[in-house]
Amino acid sequence: MSDERRSIGGGARLRAAREARGISIESVAAELRIRVPIIRGLEAEDPAYLPERIYTLGMLRTYATYLDLDPEAIVGSWAGFPAITRADATYRSDEPSRSPRFGGGALRSLTTYGGIGLLAIVVALFVGAQVLRYAAPPSLSIETPAEAVSTLDAETLSVEMRGTSNSKARIRIERLGGETITAIADETGLWSVEVPLDRGKNELSITALDDGTGTASAETLTRVLIVPLPTGGGPKLELLGPTEGARIENAPVRIEASSEPGQVLSVTATPATGSPVVTQFTADSSGGIASDLLLPAGEWRITLAAAGLGGATSTVERSVSVTYSGVVITVEATGSGSWVRAWSDGVVDPTTGSTGLTLVKGGRFTIKATRLVELRFGSPASLTLSLNGRILDRLGEVGVTGAWAFAPNGSVTPSNRK
């Protein structure tokens, strides 16, 4: 080894070898199952983040071997602990082997070799325990709230959660239908975090993550926190659209509302004459609702209702007028989906093009024409169609191709389109 090579510390040689291979510290930590702070400490020769000396020597050798370096040379040139000696690095004997002779010398030799064997066993046990210690998943407990299900005061809109885990573990709290909140345990493993709450039921899932080893707690803990709605009042409900007296032409009625996250809204549209249209919409994680309500032509009174946990209900109403001119066909894949081709007033409609399109479950499109819309389907019974806001009965059979023509007066007749 040259003087220049010898002058470079073991930690610097580890770092240089790792960077030359283009390997990140995180990748090394995951591969060797050694925490990231310990890898940094080995490279920086800084014992502040390292375990006891005997563990550190074992990890140095493991890291050096991983990088195809001489582990004894790395240990001998590593300055993280004062006076790492040759005895720390390894046991070697450069003397030629001699036949043992019975007597005092032989007994001393057996004693020496026996002591070295015992030391090797002890070192192996310590290193194994250290590896298990750092590879084991982090522990997790919740001290507050202690109960799995708790009912809080009606005015409680946040709660402090406290518990224990591993030192520096990352605590992840996921709210059903809401955001994710994180906290970091301190050196002793204690953690706490303020969690915002909504009125109603708040379902929380809690896990612990060890970023050094990439392991997660063996189980996910849960807490359900219920914040009662104010006495005599229903859930929050604000109807943003349509406006009162709105006139909707050749389109569904766009319902836009704001409520509690996950709130189910019952929607009833009552015409001047005839049967009402009843459906439900569910608010997203922010409490928003934006959905289309298909209604035939006529004057309608739309009522939205949100029921609370205690039975209290909030309602809002709007009156709208719906009109159609020509033909408006809405096609939605509610089953397995289907191939579709469309013609508007005798011309291939650009929505599907001349080759048609495949509509998968949940897909939807609208075709408008002045006189006639013609549609050919690969599996018409897998689709739901509305003609000028009126939901049509099922057409054809599943998997059997067919074509139909749709007129402004609401008639539906077979078509010879191919």
C-alpha positions in Angstrom: 0.0 0.0 0.0 1.4 3.4 -1.0 1.9 6.2 1.6 -0.8 8.3 -0.2 -3.3 5.3 0.0 -2.4 4.7 3.7 -3.0 8.4 4.6 -6.7 8.2 3.5 -9.0 7.3 6.4 -11.2 4.2 6.3 -14.4 6.2 6.3 -13.2 8.3 3.4 -12.3 5.2 1.4 -15.8 3.7 2.1 -17.5 6.9 0.9 -15.2 7.1 -2.2 -15.9 3.5 -3.2 -19.6 4.0 -2.7 -19.7 7.2 -4.8 -17.5 5.6 -7.5 -20.2 2.9 -7.9 -23.0 5.5 -8.0 -24.7 3.9 -4.9 -26.8 6.1 -2.5 -26.5 5.8 1.2 -30.2 4.9 1.3 -29.5 1.9 -1.1 -26.6 0.7 1.1 -28.8 0.9 4.2 -31.6 -1.1 2.6 -29.2 -3.7 1.2 -27.2 -4.2 4.4 -30.1 -3.5 6.7 -28.1 -1.0 8.6 -29.7 2.4 9.4 -28.9 5.4 7.3 -27.4 7.5 10.3 -25.0 4.6 11.0 -23.8 4.5 7.4 -23.2 8.2 7.5 -21.3 7.8 10.8 -19.1 5.1 9.4 -18.1 7.2 6.4 -17.6 10.4 8.5 -15.7 8.4 11.3 -18.1 10.1 13.7 -19.0 7.8 16.7 -21.9 10.1 17.8 -24.4 8.1 15.7 -22.8 4.7 16.1 -23.5 1.9 18.6 -21.0 0.2 20.9 -17.4 -0.3 19.6 -17.8 -4.1 19.1 -20.9 -3.5 16.9 -19.2 -0.8 14.9 -16.3 -3.0 14.0 -18.6 -5.7 12.7 -20.5 -3.1 10.6 -17.3 -1.7 9.2 -16.2 -5.1 8.0 -19.7 -5.8 6.5 -19.7 -2.4 4.7 -16.1 -2.9 3.4 -16.9 -6.4 2.1 -20.0 -5.0 0.4 -17.8 -2.5 -1.5 -15.1 -5.1 -2.3 -12.6 -3.4 0.0 -10.2 -5.2 2.4 -12.2 -5.1 5.7 -9.0 -5.3 7.8 -7.4 -2.4 6.0 -10.6 -0.4 6.5 -10.7 -1.2 10.2 -7.0 -0.5 10.7 -7.3 3.0 9.0 -10.6 4.0 10.6 -10.2 6.8 13.2 -13.8 6.9 14.6 -12.6 5.4 17.9 -9.2 6.2 19.4 -6.5 3.5 19.1 -8.2 0.8 17.0 -5.5 -1.8 17.2 -4.5 -4.7 15.1 -6.1 -6.9 17.7 -9.4 -5.1 17.1 -9.0 -5.6 13.3 -8.4 -9.4 13.4 -6.4 -12.2 14.9 -3.6 -13.4 12.7 -0.5 -15.6 13.2 2.3 -15.3 10.7 4.3 -18.0 12.4 4.6 -21.4 10.7 2.4 -24.0 12.3 4.2 -26.3 14.8 3.2 -29.7 16.0 1.8 -29.3 19.5 3.6 -30.8 22.4 2.0 -31.9 25.6 3.0 -29.9 28.5 2.8 -26.3 29.7 3.3 -24.8 26.2 0.6 -27.0 24.7 -1.8 -26.0 27.5 -1.1 -22.3 27.0 -1.7 -22.8 23.2 -5.0 -24.5 23.8 -6.0 -21.8 26.3 -5.1 -19.1 23.8 -7.0 -20.7 20.9 -9.9 -21.6 23.1 -10.2 -17.9 24.3 -10.1 -16.7 20.7 -12.8 -19.2 19.7 -15.0 -18.0 22.6 -14.4 -14.4 21.7 -15.4 -15.1 18.1 -18.7 -16.7 19.3 -19.4 -13.7 21.5 -18.7 -11.3 18.7 -21.0 -13.2 16.3 -23.8 -13.3 18.9 -23.4 -9.5 19.5 -23.4 -8.7 15.8 -26.4 -10.9 15.2 -28.3 -9.3 18.0 -27.4 -5.9 16.6 -28.6 -6.8 13.1 -31.9 -8.1 14.5 -32.2 -5.0 16.6 -31.9 -2.7 13.6 -34.0 -4.9 11.2 -36.9 -5.5 13.5 -40.1 -3.5 12.6 -40.7 -0.4 14.9 -43.0 -0.8 17.8 -46.2 1.3 18.1 -48.6 2.2 20.9 -51.2 4.9 21.4 -51.6 6.3 24.9 -54.2 9.0 24.0 -56.9 8.5 23.0 -56.8 5.1 24.7 -60.2 3.8 23.6 -60.7 2.4 20.1 -63.9 4.4 19.7 -64.5 7.7 21.5 -67.3 10.3 21.4 -66.0 13.8 21.9 -67.7 17.1 22.8 -69.6 18.7 19.9 -67.2 21.7 19.9 -64.0 19.5 19.7 -62.6 20.0 16.2 -59.0 18.7 16.9 -57.4 16.2 19.3 -53.8 15.6 20.5 -52.7 12.0 19.9 -49.8 10.7 21.9 -48.0 7.4 22.0 -44.6 5.6 21.9 -42.5 4.0 19.2 -38.8 3.6 18.3 -36.5 6.5 18.5 -36.9 8.9 15.5 -39.7 6.7 14.0 -42.1 8.4 11.6 -45.7 8.1 12.7 -48.2 8.2 9.9 -51.9 9.0 10.6 -54.3 8.6 7.7 -57.8 10.0 7.9 -60.5 8.1 5.9 -61.4 10.4 3.1 -59.0 13.1 4.3 -55.4 14.1 4.5 -52.4 12.2 6.0 -50.7 13.6 9.1 -47.1 12.7 10.2 -45.1 13.1 13.4 -41.5 12.1 14.4 -40.8 10.3 17.7 -38.2 11.9 19.9 -35.0 10.2 21.1 -36.9 8.3 23.8 -39.6 7.1 21.3 -42.3 9.5 22.5 -44.5 11.2 19.9 -47.5 13.5 19.8 -49.4 15.4 17.1 -52.5 17.5 16.8 -55.1 15.9 14.5 -57.9 18.1 13.0 -61.4 16.6 13.1 -64.7 17.0 11.2 -68.1 16.8 12.7 -69.4 13.3 12.5 -67.3 10.1 12.4 -63.5 10.4 12.0 -61.8 7.1 11.2 -58.0 7.1 11.7 -55.3 4.5 10.7 -51.9 4.8 12.5 -48.6 3.2 11.5 -45.0 3.6 12.4 -42.2 3.7 9.8 -38.4 3.3 10.4 -36.8 5.4 7.5 -33.4 3.8 8.3 -34.4 0.2 7.7 -37.5 0.8 5.5 -39.6 -1.3 7.9 -43.1 -0.5 9.1 -44.9 -1.5 12.3 -46.2 -5.0 12.4 -49.8 -3.9 12.7 -51.9 -0.8 11.9 -53.7 0.7 14.8 -57.1 2.4 14.4 -59.1 5.0 16.3 -62.6 6.2 15.6 -63.4 9.7 17.0 -67.0 10.9 16.8 -67.8 14.6 17.0 -71.6 15.0 17.5 -73.4 17.5 15.3 -74.8 20.6 17.1 -78.2 19.9 18.8 -81.1 20.7 16.5 -79.0 21.1 13.4 -78.2 18.9 10.4 -74.9 18.5 8.6 -73.4 21.4 6.6 -75.2 21.7 3.2 -74.8 24.5 0.7 -76.2 24.3 -2.9 -73.9 26.2 -5.2 -75.7 25.3 -8.5 -78.0 25.4 -10.2 -79.3 28.8 -9.3 -83.0 29.3 -8.5 -85.1 29.5 -11.7 -82.2 28.4 -13.9 -83.1 27.3 -17.5 -81.1 24.3 -18.8 -81.1 23.5 -22.5 -79.9 20.3 -24.2 -77.9 19.2 -21.1 -78.2 17.5 -17.8 -78.7 19.6 -14.6 -75.3 20.2 -13.0 -75.5 19.7 -9.2 -72.7 21.5 -7.3 -72.8 21.5 -3.5 -70.7 21.7 -0.4 -71.2 19.4 2.6 -69.3 17.3 5.1 -66.6 14.9 3.7 -68.2 11.6 2.7 -71.7 12.9 3.3 -74.4 11.1 1.3 -77.0 13.5 -0.3 -80.4 12.3 -1.2 -81.6 14.0 -4.4 -85.3 14.2 -5.3 -86.4 16.0 -8.5 -90.2 16.4 -8.6 -91.9 17.4 -11.9 -95.1 19.5 -12.3 -96.8 16.2 -13.4 -95.5 12.7 -13.4 -93.2 10.6 -11.2 -90.2 12.1 -9.3 -86.6 11.2 -10.1 -84.6 10.0 -7.1 -80.9 9.4 -6.8 -77.9 9.9 -4.4 -74.6 11.7 -4.6 -71.6 11.4 -2.2 -69.3 14.2 -1.1 -65.6 13.8 -1.8 -62.8 14.1 0.8 -63.2 17.9 0.9 -67.0 17.8 1.1 -67.5 18.8 -2.5 -70.1 17.4 -4.9 -70.2 18.0 -8.7 -72.5 15.6 -10.5 -74.9 15.5 -13.4 -78.6 14.9 -12.9 -80.5 13.7 -16.0 -84.0 15.1 -16.3 -86.5 15.2 -19.2 -87.9 18.4 -20.4 -90.2 20.2 -17.9 -90.4 22.2 -14.8 -88.7 20.6 -11.8 -88.3 21.2 -8.1 -85.0 19.7 -6.9 -84.5 18.9 -3.2 -81.2 17.9 -1.7 -81.2 16.4 1.8 -78.2 15.5 4.1 -79.0 13.3 7.2 -76.9 13.6 10.3 -75.9 10.9 12.9 -78.5 12.0 15.3 -81.3 12.1 12.7 -81.2 15.8 12.1 -81.5 16.7 8.4 -80.4 19.7 6.3 -82.3 20.4 3.1 -82.0 22.9 0.2 -84.2 23.3 -2.8 -84.1 24.8 -6.3 -86.6 25.2 -9.1 -85.3 24.7 -12.7 -86.6 24.5 -16.2 -85.3 21.9 -18.6 -85.8 22.1 -22.4 -84.5 20.1 -25.4 -84.3 20.9 -29.1 -83.3 18.2 -31.6 -81.7 14.9 -30.2 -79.4 14.7 -27.2 -78.2 11.1 -26.5 -76.0 10.3 -23.5 -74.2 6.9 -23.5 -72.7 5.5 -20.3 -70.9 2.2 -19.7 -72.6 0.8 -16.6 -71.8 -2.8 -17.3 -68.7 -4.3 -18.9 -68.6 -1.7 -21.6 -69.0 -1.9 -25.4 -67.7 -0.7 -28.8 -69.8 2.2 -30.2 -70.0 4.1 -33.5 -72.3 7.1 -34.0 -73.8 9.1 -36.8 -75.4 12.6 -36.4 -77.9 13.6 -39.1 -76.5 10.9 -41.4 -72.8 11.9 -40.9 -70.2 10.0 -38.9 -70.0 11.8 -35.6 -66.4 12.9 -34.6 -67.0 11.7 -31.0 -66.5 8.1 -32.1 -65.0 8.6 -35.6 -65.4 6.2 -38.5 -63.8 3.3 -36.7 -65.8 3.8 -33.5 -64.5 3.7 -29.9 -64.5 1.3 -27.0 -66.3 2.6 -24.0 -65.1 1.0 -20.7 -67.0 0.8 -17.5 -67.6 4.3 -16.1 -67.0 5.9 -19.5 -69.5 8.4 -20.9 -70.2 10.7 -23.9 -73.0 12.8 -25.3 -74.1 13.1 -29.0 -76.3 15.9 -30.3 -78.1 16.2 -33.6 -80.9 18.2 -35.2 -82.9 15.4 -36.8 -81.5 12.0 -36.0 -78.8 10.1 -34.0 -77.9 6.6 -35.0 -75.7 4.3 -32.9 -74.3 0.9 -33.5 -73.1 -1.2 -30.5 -71.0 -4.3 -30.0 -72.9 -5.1 -26.7 -75.8 -2.6 -26.3 -77.1 -4.3 -23.1 -73.9 -3.3 -21.3 -74.7 0.4 -21.7 -77.2 2.9 -20.2 -78.7 5.4 -22.6 -80.8 8.5 -22.1 -82.7 10.3 -24.8 -83.3 14.0 -24.1 -82.9 13.4 -20.4 -85.1 10.2 -20.3 -83.4 7.0 -19.3 -84.2 4.3 -21.9 -85.0 0.7 -21.4 -82.2 -1.8 -22.1 -81.5 -2.3 -25.8 -80.6 -5.6 -27.3 -78.7 -8.4 -25.5 -75.2 -8.6 -23.9 -72.6 -9.5 -26.5 -75.1 -9.2 -29.5 -74.4 -6.3 -31.9 -77.2 -4.0 -33.0 -78.0 -0.5 -34.3 -80.8 2.0 -33.4 -82.0 5.4 -34.5 -83.1 8.1 -32.0 -85.5 10.9 -33.0 -86.5 14.2 -31.3 -90.0 13.0 -30.5 -88.5 10.2 -28.3 -88.9 7.3 -30.7 -86.3 4.6 -30.8 -86.3 2.3 -33.9 -83.8 -0.3 -35.4 -81.2 1.0 -37.8 -79.4 -0.7 -40.7 -76.1 1.0 -39.9 -73.1 -1.3 -40.1 
